[in-house]
Amino acid sequence: MWRPNYQAKETKMSEEFDQQTKTAKVIQLEKAEENLEWLERSLTCISDLPRDVDALRIEIQDAFPDKILVRDLGKFKFLLTVESKEMKEKLKIEGEECLKQWFSSFSDWVEEDACQTRKLWLELVGVPIHIWSDQDIKRIAEN
């Protein structure tokens, strides 16, 4: 979701780079504190089988009395978010056996847990497409 209040900051390096080449800028983004708040109430869960996120969401909501948001992180990873940190700890302890029917492992969300399925439109200006190779496009996408 786009947040109009979210501000990108240009670093000193990006200003210097831009002055020298006039072709590129490096933009450093700050962490969104509101995202960190709900992510701290989340578990990263890994399934051994591919799962439909909507079907999984229904099964989990039927199995637990508390509200649990289920998000797809791709590559057999899911993010389960509850209303409080205390509820997350309760889910890990009391809901462990139930969670094991869907997931081979689950743990607190950490910063390295990133979504693998998000898409981003990248526009490169001034580089004609006919000079790109498949390897160049793959290299850009990997970054």
N, C-alpha and C positions, 0 to 999 in steps of 0.2 A: 504494500500500500504506500502510495506517495505521501510523504509528510512535508507540507510546505515550510514548516519551521526548521527542517533539517538543513544545516549550513555546511558547505564544504569550505575548507580553508586551504589557501594556497601556501605552500611552503616557500621559504627563502630560496631553496634550490630551484624550485619551479620558476620563480621570477628571473633568476640568473640565466637559467636554461632558455627561457623564452626570449630574453634580451639578446642572447648570442645567436640563436638559430631562427627565431620567429616562426617556428613550425610546430612546437609541442609545449604542453604544460603538464606538470605532474601535480595532481591534486590529492591531498591527504584528507581523508574523511575521519571525523571523530566518531567514537562509539555512541550509539543512541542509548542513553541511560534507561529509557522506558522499555527497550527491548531486553536489556540485561536483567531487568526486574522480573519479567515473565520467564525468561530463559533459566533463571536460577530456580524456578519452580518446575522445571522440566526434567524428564528422563529421556536419555537416548536409548532406544531399544533396537536390537538387531534380530532379524528373522532369518532362518535358514532357507525359507521358501519365499518366492515372490508373493506379495499380498496386495489385494485391492484395498486402497486406503479407505474408501467409503464403507465397504463390507467390514473391515477391521474396526472402524469407528463404531459401527452399530453393535458389533459383538462386544467390544469393550464397554460401551455405555450400558449394555444389557447386563454385564457381569458385575459392574461396580455401582454402588449407590451414589457416589460422588461424581460431580461433573468432571470429565476428563476430555481435553481437546487432543485430537490425534492429527498429526501432520506428517506428510511424507518427506523424508530427507533423501530419498533415492538410494539405489544400491542396497536394497533390503533394510534400510534404516528408517526408523520412525521416531518422532518426537512426541512424547506424551506430556501434556501440561495440565497441572492441577491448580487449585485456587490459593494454596499457601505452601510454604516450605514444610510446615508440620504435616500437611496432608501428603506431600511427596514422600516424606520419611515413612509415614504410615503405609502408603502404597507399596513402598519397597519392602517393608517387613511383613505386613499382614497380607498383602496381595501378591507376594512372591510366587506362590504355587500357581495361582491363577494366571499371572503374566507369563509363566513358563509354557503355557499351552500355545502361545503365539510367538514368543521370543526366546532365542537361545541365550541372550544376555541383555542386561539393561544396567545402566549406570547414570549418575548425575550428568547433566549436560556440561560439557567443557567447551572452551572457545574453539578448539580444533574440530568440533563437530559442525561440519558445514553441509549445506544442502547441495546435492550433486545434480539436481534436476532443474534448477532455476535457469532461465534463459536471459540473455542480455543482448541488446542490439548495439553493435559497435560500428561507428562510422569513421572511416579513415578518409581524410580529405587530401587530395593531391597525389595519391598513389594510384595510377591507372590499374584497373583490375586485370588487364591482359598481361601484366608483367608479374603477377603473383603466381606462385606454384602451389600445389596442394600442401607441400611441407610448410610453406610460409603461413598459409591459412591455419593449419593445424597448430603451428607454433603460437600464433596469436591467440587461438581459442584456448590453448592450454594455460596461458597466462590469465 
